[in-house]
Structure formats: structure tokens, C-alpha cells
């Protein structure tokens, strides 16, 4: 089975200091770039998170402060990562809800602007949950008939995710070997930001998904109550959410 691609796709996995997508940091990133001709390029880097790695996180991925003390910070490698990701779609396991938001926050903290709007995101976990309801270890055993050695190693998880998707395409005839289809199928809902605070209405307009203005147009709310934008910018919202609402606010001023 060969994945049908119009442009490269990067399957990636992160090991982090925790599960807070706004504040926790990356300690390891592994990426498998798959070209349209099927050629794979693998890059794995450990990263100094510039904060202590909690014991509970180390218990999962076995990466300690000592392991990363001499590694580069995310800021030091951010531009090379951006270059590697240029023009690619993305794939991962639970990546839409965790890995992508964390990655977006790291790029913003590093001051590197990466366009994540016009990409396709294939979340293999969502396909799996719609079909079988299991974990990655079970998915790998179920679809590939293999035991996942070194689970919670970023590279092992990344390669397993890629193999699982290929096996899913072989197993389910209703899955199209097409990244546009897979991105749509594996998404739970469409949001303008990764945190799910800004969604879309049927007309394709950005709306709030929370609070007193839930289901109301973001642009219209900012027009009638400019202080709400200021409140969000000062509040404990992810940096990527703030980037999205700023783009909406600036865009509405053009008309």
C-alpha cells in the first residue's frame, strides 16, 4: 500500500513536559516526511524545554533533565523545523487535539511565524476510534499484527502511526487514499484554532464556542464590544488562539 499524495505529509509525535497544550514544552520531536513517491525522511531531535521535566512525565517517556541539558532549545531549531515542514500536510495520533496545539505554541513562543492554515491534518487516532476504539499500542497490534516496541518513544510512535494508517487504508474500502478525504474523515469538528475556542457556523464565519457569546460571530462581537478582544488577549488563552482572533479583528477592519 502506497499513500496517495499530492504533496508531502509529515507524520510526527511529541514527547513533552506534560499535557497542558498552552504551557508545557517539547522534550523530543520525531518527524517522518513522506514524499508523493513514497520516499521517507526521518528526523528526531531531543529538545531542552528550559524547565524541569516532572517525574510523572519522565515515567511515561523516560526522558530526564540530564538527557536534554545539552540539547538545543526549540527556539534554536525553530527555523530549520519550519523549513522542513514547508508545503507539507500533517499526520499523527491524537495530533489534532494535542501535538499540533503544542507545536503551534512553541513556534509562537520562539517568534517564528509558520502558516498552519492551509494544511491538511490527518489524525489517525480519530480514524481508529471511529472504527475500533483502542490505543496506539492496540492499533499497531490490531492493524499491523506487531507489538509496539519502545512505546512512548517519539520515533517508534511516529513510525507506528504511519504504518497503522497504511493498514487502515488496506482494511477499510470506504476510506479513500486521499489526504483531503482523510483529513476530513479524521477531524472531529472544524475549528479556526487548535484549542477549539473558535469554530465555524454554516456560513463559514468564525464563531465563539464558549462563554456568553457562544455561537456568535467573532467579528461582530469585537465590533460591538471591543473590550472582549482585549479581555481575551490578556486572558489565559493559547497563543495560537490569540493569533487567530487578532487575524479576524484585523481582517474585519479592512471592510
C-alpha positions in Angstrom: 0.0 0.0 0.0 1.3 3.4 -1.0 -0.2 6.6 0.4 -1.7 8.7 -2.4 -0.2 12.2 -2.0 -0.3 15.4 -4.0 2.3 17.0 -1.7 4.5 15.7 1.2 2.9 14.8 4.5 4.8 14.8 7.9 3.8 12.2 10.5 5.0 13.5 13.8 4.9 12.8 17.5 6.0 14.8 20.5 7.2 13.9 24.0 6.5 16.8 26.4 6.8 18.0 30.0 3.1 17.4 30.5 -0.4 17.6 28.9 -1.1 21.3 29.1 -1.1 22.4 25.4 -0.6 26.1 26.3 2.2 25.9 28.9 4.0 22.5 28.6 7.1 22.2 26.4 8.5 19.7 23.9 11.4 17.5 25.0 11.5 15.3 21.9 10.1 15.6 18.4 10.2 12.9 15.7 9.0 13.5 12.1 8.6 11.2 9.2 8.2 13.2 6.0 6.6 11.0 3.3 7.1 12.3 -0.3 4.5 11.7 -3.1 6.8 9.0 -4.5 6.8 7.2 -1.1 10.3 8.2 0.0 10.6 8.7 3.7 12.9 11.2 5.6 13.1 10.7 9.4 14.2 13.4 11.7 14.3 13.0 15.5 15.5 15.7 17.9 15.6 16.0 21.7 15.0 19.5 22.9 15.9 21.4 26.1 12.5 22.6 27.4 14.1 25.2 29.6 12.0 23.9 32.5 12.2 20.9 34.8 10.7 17.7 33.4 8.2 16.4 36.0 8.7 12.9 37.3 5.3 11.8 36.1 6.3 12.9 32.5 9.6 11.1 32.7 7.8 8.0 33.9 5.9 7.9 30.5 8.7 8.8 28.0 11.8 8.1 30.1 13.5 11.4 29.2 15.1 13.2 32.1 16.5 16.7 32.7 20.0 15.2 32.4 19.2 13.7 29.0 18.3 17.1 27.5 20.5 19.5 29.4 22.9 19.9 26.4 20.3 19.7 23.7 19.2 22.8 21.7 16.1 24.8 22.8 13.1 24.9 20.5 13.9 28.5 19.6 17.3 27.4 18.3 15.8 24.8 15.9 12.5 26.5 15.1 13.6 28.0 11.7 15.0 24.7 10.5 11.9 22.9 11.6 9.7 25.4 9.7 11.8 24.9 6.6 11.5 21.1 6.9 7.7 21.5 7.3 7.2 23.9 4.4 4.5 22.9 2.0 3.6 19.7 3.9 0.4 18.3 5.4 0.5 16.7 8.8 -0.4 13.3 10.3 -0.3 12.0 13.8 -2.0 10.0 16.6 -4.2 12.3 18.7 -2.3 15.1 16.9 -5.3 17.4 16.3 -6.1 17.7 20.0 -2.5 17.6 21.4 0.6 17.6 19.2 -0.5 20.4 16.8 -1.6 22.8 19.5 1.6 22.2 21.5 3.7 22.7 18.3 1.9 25.9 17.4 2.5 27.4 20.8 6.2 26.5 20.6 6.6 28.3 17.3 4.8 31.4 18.6 7.0 31.4 21.8 10.1 31.2 19.5 8.8 34.2 17.5 8.7 32.1 14.3 5.6 32.6 12.2 4.5 29.4 10.5 1.4 29.3 8.3 -0.8 26.4 9.6 -4.0 27.5 7.9 -3.7 25.9 4.5 -2.6 22.4 5.6 -4.5 19.1 5.9 -4.4 17.3 9.2 -4.9 13.5 9.3 -5.5 12.3 12.9 -5.0 8.5 12.8 -6.5 8.2 16.3 -9.8 9.6 15.2 -10.0 7.1 12.3 -9.1 4.3 14.7 -11.7 5.4 17.3 -14.4 5.7 14.6 -13.5 2.1 13.5 -12.2 0.2 16.6 -11.9 2.3 19.8 -8.4 1.4 21.0 -4.9 2.9 21.9 -1.9 3.2 19.6 -0.3 0.0 21.1 -3.6 -1.9 20.4 -4.0 -0.3 17.0 -0.5 -1.4 16.0 -1.2 -4.9 17.1 -4.7 -5.0 15.5 -3.8 -3.5 12.1 -0.1 -4.5 11.7 0.0 -7.7 13.8 3.0 -6.4 15.6 3.9 -5.5 19.2 5.0 -1.9 19.5 8.5 -2.0 21.0 9.6 1.2 22.8 6.1 2.7 23.1 6.3 6.4 24.1 9.5 6.8 22.2 8.6 9.6 19.8 10.3 7.8 16.8 8.7 4.4 17.5 5.2 6.0 17.9 5.6 8.1 14.8 6.6 5.2 12.6 3.9 3.0 14.1 1.3 5.7 13.3 2.3 5.9 9.7 2.1 2.1 9.4 -1.3 2.0 11.0 -2.7 4.5 8.5 -1.4 2.4 5.6 -3.1 -0.7 7.1 -6.3 1.2 7.7 -6.4 2.1 4.1 -6.0 -1.5 3.1 -8.6 -2.8 5.6 -11.5 -0.3 5.0 -12.7 0.1 1.5 -14.7 3.2 2.4 -11.5 5.1 3.3 -10.2 7.0 0.2 -6.4 7.0 -0.3 -6.6 10.8 -0.5 -5.2 13.3 2.1 -8.2 15.7 1.7 -10.6 12.9 2.4 -8.5 11.5 5.3 -8.1 14.9 6.9 -11.9 15.5 6.7 -12.7 12.0 8.0 -10.3 12.1 10.9 -11.4 15.6 12.2 -13.9 15.7 15.0 -15.1 19.2 14.2 -13.8 22.2 12.3 -12.2 24.9 14.3 -10.2 28.0 13.4 -7.8 27.4 16.3 -6.4 24.2 17.7 -7.9 24.7 21.2 -11.4 24.6 19.8 -12.4 28.1 21.1 -13.2 29.5 17.7 -15.4 27.4 15.4 -17.4 28.0 12.2 -21.1 28.4 11.5 -22.9 27.0 8.5 -21.9 30.1 6.5 -18.2 29.5 7.2 -17.9 32.5 9.6 -15.8 32.2 12.7 -17.9 32.0 15.9 -17.2 31.6 19.6 -17.6 28.1 21.0 -17.6 29.2 24.7 -18.8 31.8 27.1 -21.6 34.4 26.9 -21.1 34.9 23.1 -21.2 31.2 22.3 -22.3 30.6 18.6 -22.0 34.3 17.8 -19.8 35.8 15.1 -16.3 36.7 16.4 -16.0 39.7 14.1 -19.5 41.1 15.1 -18.8 40.6 18.8 -15.5 42.5 18.5 -17.3 45.3 16.7 -19.9 45.8 19.3 -17.7 45.0 22.3 -14.0 45.8 21.6 -13.2 45.1 25.2 -13.9 41.4 24.7 -10.9 41.2 22.4 -8.7 42.9 24.9 -10.0 40.6 27.6 -9.1 37.5 25.5 -5.6 38.9 24.7 -4.9 39.4 28.4 -6.5 36.1 29.4 -5.1 32.6 29.8 -5.8 31.6 26.2 -3.3 29.8 24.0 -1.1 32.0 21.9 -2.4 30.4 18.7 -6.0 31.3 19.7 -4.9 34.9 20.3 -3.2 34.9 16.9 -6.4 33.7 15.2 -8.6 36.3 16.9 -6.1 39.0 16.0 -6.3 38.0 12.4 -10.1 38.1 12.5 -10.0 41.5 14.1 -7.6 42.9 11.6 -9.4 41.4 8.7 -12.8 42.9 9.8 -11.2 46.4 9.7 -10.4 46.0 6.0 -14.1 46.1 5.1 
